[in-house]
Amino acid sequence: MSDDPYWNSGQTEEPSGRFSGGDPLVTDTFEGWWHASFDTVQRSWRTVGLILLIGVVLPRWVLGAYNNNVRAPEQDIVVTDWGTFVREYTPGALAGLIGLVLTLAVLYVSGAAVLAAVRTAAAEAAGGFLSLGEAFRFGFKRGGRFFLWLLLAWVTVAAGLVLCVLPGLWAIFALSLMAPAAVFEAHRSPYARSIQLTHSAFWPALGRLCIVVLVAIAANVIIALVGLLLAGLWHAVFAGWLAAVLTVVTEAVMALLLLAPMIWIASAALCTYAWLRGRAESVSATSLSAEASGAAAPGGYTGPGEPGHPGSPSPTP
């Protein structure tokens, strides 16, 4: 009998084959998790990429283009004090209000799109398929409630970073599984559930999610800085209308560059969630997909693949 906590006590082999490489999402080792996340990307990059392109990249592009054009000074200035910087680079009240509304709208749409992407990746891992319309209907159905939890998560992270940095970093780690938690466990708080899951295997989860979070932060910071620098360059060198056009084009390119890391981040978060759920429960790609759809897996089957899929045992009646 293995002392490994991933295995059921009293058994030398997990009967569903989830930890023998048979399940595309539920793994037990870091190597298995790593391969499962990239397999998810390889399997679902077209559908997940299209969902994130429509629901995350395009809204982000609109918001970024608006912010960079609104906040750009109308003429070249020499910043000699903080007051001058604030006056020249802070938009008026109306522009600020529009920016706030756009930011909240982008957060809501992006959150719904991430839910749709995770749901689609899980369905395809189980051998199923969701159309683009079905995926977005799912995302927007869950998106309203998820939006409120996202606001709370943002406040938590921001407060933690401002207060002492380390609490903010903890919050980023602890709340990183909110999206898959909202997809598969609709009747539970994704905020509390993410904290519970990440702390159920703190150090292994920290290692995996540090990679995910670092990739997310690095991609966003680098691309945002490049976009900001280019926007400033365009407004400094070219006339107003040409600078605005170049800024919009630059924001489109920067947003598209984020698509590749977004797909992997969503896949890695899904596989991390499945790994943590699998440590304590008998779950699989099939059962998770059924759970997201609000149905039970046929015959209570939780093994790899869809029932009747080659290499899968037949579900019990």
C-alpha positions in Angstrom: 0.0 0.0 0.0 1.3 3.4 -0.9 1.5 6.2 1.7 1.0 8.7 -1.1 -2.1 10.8 -0.2 -3.3 10.7 -3.8 -4.1 7.0 -3.4 -7.0 5.5 -1.6 -6.0 3.7 1.5 -6.0 -0.1 1.4 -5.5 -0.2 -2.3 -2.4 -0.7 -4.3 -3.9 0.7 -7.5 -6.5 3.4 -8.1 -9.3 1.6 -9.9 -10.4 4.4 -12.3 -6.9 4.8 -13.7 -7.0 8.5 -13.0 -3.4 8.6 -11.8 -2.0 6.2 -14.3 -2.1 8.7 -17.2 -5.6 7.6 -18.2 -7.4 10.9 -17.4 -6.6 14.1 -19.3 -7.2 16.4 -16.4 -6.7 14.6 -13.0 -3.1 13.9 -12.2 -1.0 13.3 -9.1 2.6 14.4 -9.9 4.1 17.7 -11.0 5.2 16.1 -14.3 1.7 14.7 -14.9 0.2 18.2 -14.2 2.7 19.9 -16.5 2.0 17.5 -19.4 -1.8 17.7 -18.8 -1.8 21.5 -19.0 0.0 21.5 -22.3 -2.1 18.6 -23.6 -5.1 20.8 -22.8 -3.6 23.6 -24.7 -2.9 21.3 -27.7 -6.4 19.9 -27.6 -8.4 23.1 -27.1 -6.4 26.0 -28.2 -8.7 26.8 -31.2 -11.9 26.9 -29.3 -10.5 28.3 -26.0 -8.4 30.8 -28.0 -11.5 32.0 -30.0 -13.5 32.4 -26.8 -10.7 34.4 -25.1 -10.1 36.4 -28.2 -13.8 37.6 -28.3 -14.4 37.9 -24.6 -11.0 39.0 -23.2 -8.7 40.3 -25.9 -11.2 42.5 -27.8 -12.6 44.2 -24.7 -9.1 44.7 -23.3 -8.1 46.3 -26.6 -11.0 48.7 -26.5 -10.3 49.7 -22.9 -6.5 50.0 -23.5 -7.0 52.2 -26.6 -9.4 54.4 -24.8 -7.2 54.8 -21.7 -4.0 55.5 -23.7 -5.8 58.1 -26.0 -7.6 59.8 -23.2 -4.6 60.0 -20.9 -2.2 61.2 -23.5 -1.3 64.9 -23.2 -2.5 67.2 -26.0 1.0 68.8 -26.3 4.5 68.0 -25.2 5.2 69.0 -21.6 8.2 68.9 -19.3 7.2 67.2 -16.1 8.9 69.1 -13.3 6.6 68.2 -10.3 3.9 65.8 -9.3 1.2 68.3 -9.7 2.0 68.9 -13.4 2.0 65.2 -14.0 -1.4 64.7 -12.4 -2.9 67.7 -14.3 -1.7 66.6 -17.7 -2.1 62.8 -17.4 -5.3 62.5 -15.4 -8.5 62.7 -17.5 -11.5 64.8 -16.5 -14.4 63.6 -14.5 -16.5 62.5 -17.4 -13.6 60.7 -19.1 -12.8 59.1 -15.8 -16.4 57.9 -15.3 -16.5 56.5 -18.8 -13.2 54.7 -18.1 -14.6 53.2 -14.8 -17.7 52.0 -16.5 -15.7 50.4 -19.3 -13.3 48.8 -16.8 -16.2 47.2 -15.0 -17.8 46.1 -18.2 -14.5 44.5 -19.4 -14.2 42.8 -16.0 -17.6 41.3 -16.3 -17.3 40.2 -20.0 -13.8 38.8 -19.4 -14.9 36.9 -16.3 -17.7 35.3 -18.3 -15.4 34.5 -21.1 -12.9 32.7 -18.8 -15.8 30.6 -17.4 -16.8 29.7 -20.9 -13.2 28.8 -21.8 -12.7 26.6 -18.8 -16.1 24.9 -19.4 -15.2 24.3 -23.1 -11.7 22.9 -22.2 -13.3 20.5 -19.6 -15.9 19.3 -22.1 -13.3 18.6 -24.8 -11.1 16.8 -22.3 -14.1 14.5 -21.7 -14.5 13.9 -25.4 -17.4 16.3 -25.8 -17.9 19.6 -27.6 -19.5 22.9 -26.9 -20.4 25.4 -29.6 -19.3 29.0 -29.3 -22.9 30.1 -28.5 -23.3 27.3 -25.8 -20.0 28.3 -24.2 -20.9 32.0 -24.0 -24.4 31.3 -22.7 -22.8 29.2 -19.9 -20.3 32.0 -19.2 -22.8 34.8 -19.1 -25.3 32.7 -17.0 -22.7 32.3 -14.3 -20.9 35.6 -15.0 -23.1 37.9 -13.0 -22.5 36.2 -9.7 -18.9 35.5 -10.6 -18.4 39.2 -11.4 -19.2 40.1 -7.8 -16.7 37.6 -6.4 -14.1 39.0 -8.8 -14.7 42.5 -7.4 -14.1 41.1 -3.9 -11.0 39.3 -5.1 -9.6 42.5 -6.7 -10.3 44.4 -3.5 -8.6 41.7 -1.4 -5.5 41.6 -3.7 -5.2 45.4 -3.9 -5.6 45.8 -0.1 -3.0 43.1 0.6 -0.5 44.6 -1.8 -1.0 48.1 -0.4 -0.8 47.0 3.2 2.2 44.8 3.2 2.8 43.2 -0.2 2.9 39.7 1.2 -0.8 39.5 2.0 -1.5 40.6 -1.6 0.8 37.9 -3.0 -1.0 35.3 -0.7 -4.3 36.5 -2.1 -3.2 36.1 -5.7 -2.2 32.5 -4.9 -5.2 31.6 -2.8 -7.8 33.1 -5.2 -6.2 31.8 -8.4 -8.7 28.9 -8.8 -11.9 31.0 -8.6 -12.8 30.5 -12.2 -12.8 26.6 -12.3 -14.4 26.6 -8.8 -17.2 28.8 -10.3 -17.6 26.5 -13.3 -17.8 23.2 -11.5 -19.3 24.1 -8.1 -22.0 26.6 -8.9 -23.6 26.4 -5.4 -20.5 27.2 -3.5 -18.5 30.5 -3.1 -15.7 30.4 -5.6 -13.8 32.8 -3.3 -13.9 30.5 -0.3 -13.6 27.3 -2.4 -10.4 28.5 -4.1 -8.8 29.3 -0.7 -9.8 25.9 0.6 -8.4 24.0 -2.4 -5.1 25.9 -2.6 -4.5 25.3 1.2 -5.5 21.6 1.1 -2.0 21.0 -0.4 -0.3 24.3 0.3 3.3 23.8 -0.8 2.6 21.6 -3.9 -0.2 24.0 -5.0 2.0 27.0 -4.3 4.7 25.5 -6.6 2.3 24.9 -9.5 0.4 28.2 -9.1 3.5 30.3 -8.7 4.4 29.2 -12.2 0.9 30.1 -13.5 0.8 33.5 -11.6 4.3 34.5 -12.6 3.6 33.8 -16.3 0.4 35.8 -16.0 2.1 38.7 -14.2 5.1 38.8 -16.5 3.0 38.6 -19.7 0.7 41.4 -18.5 3.4 43.7 -17.2 5.8 43.4 -20.1 3.1 43.8 -22.7 1.4 46.6 -20.9 4.7 48.5 -20.5 5.6 48.1 -24.1 2.1 49.3 -25.2 2.4 52.3 -22.9 5.8 53.2 -24.1 4.8 52.9 -27.7 1.6 55.0 -27.1 3.7 57.7 -25.6 6.1 57.6 -28.5 3.3 57.9 -31.1 1.9 60.9 -29.3 5.3 62.5 -29.0 6.3 62.1 -32.6 3.1 62.2 -34.7 0.1 64.5 -35.1 -3.0 63.9 -33.0 -5.1 61.8 -35.4 -2.1 59.6 -36.6 -1.0 59.1 -33.0 -4.5 57.9 -32.0 -4.6 55.5 -34.9 -1.2 54.1 -34.1 -2.1 53.7 -30.5 -5.3 51.7 -31.4 -3.2 49.5 -33.6 -0.5 49.0 -31.0 -3.1 48.1 -28.4 -4.6 45.5 -30.8 -1.2 43.9 -31.3 -0.4 43.9 -27.5 -3.8 42.3 -26.7 -3.2 39.6 -29.3 0.2 38.9 -27.8 -1.5 38.1 -24.5 -3.7 35.4 -26.1 -1.1 32.6 -26.0 -0.2 32.9 -22.3 -4.0 33.3 -21.6 -4.7 29.9 -23.1 -2.0 28.1 -21.1 -3.0 29.9 -17.9 -6.6 28.8 -18.2 -5.5 25.3 -19.0 -3.0 25.1 -16.1 -5.6 26.5 -13.6 -8.1 23.9 -14.8 -5.6 21.0 -14.3 -4.5 22.4 -10.9 -8.2 22.4 -9.8 -8.7 18.9 -11.1 -5.5 17.7 -9.3 -6.6 19.2 -6.0 -10.2 17.9 -6.3 -8.8 14.5 -7.2 -6.7 14.3 -4.0 -9.9 14.0 -1.9 -12.6 13.0 -4.3 -13.2 10.5 -7.1 -13.3 12.9 -10.1 -12.4 12.8 -13.7 -12.7 14.9 -16.8 -16.0 13.2 -17.5 -17.5 13.8 -14.1 -16.2 17.4 -14.0 -17.8 18.1 -17.4 -21.0 16.5 -16.2 -20.9 18.5 -13.0 -20.5 21.8 -14.9 -23.5 21.0 -17.1 -25.6 20.3 -14.0 -25.9 16.6 -14.8 -24.4 13.4 -13.2 -22.0 11.4 -15.2 -23.8 8.4 -16.8 -24.0 5.5 -14.3 -21.8 7.4 -11.8 -18.9 6.8 -14.1 -15.7 8.8 -13.2 -13.1 7.0 -15.3 -11.1 8.4 -18.2 -12.8 9.5 -21.3 -16.5 9.4 -22.3 -18.5 6.2 -21.7 -18.0 4.0 -24.7 -14.9 5.8 -25.7 -12.1 3.5 -26.9 -10.2 2.2 -23.9 -12.8 3.2 -21.4 -14.7 0.8 -19.3 -18.5 0.6 -19.8 -20.6 2.5 -17.2 -22.7 0.5 -14.9 -26.4 0.8 -15.6 
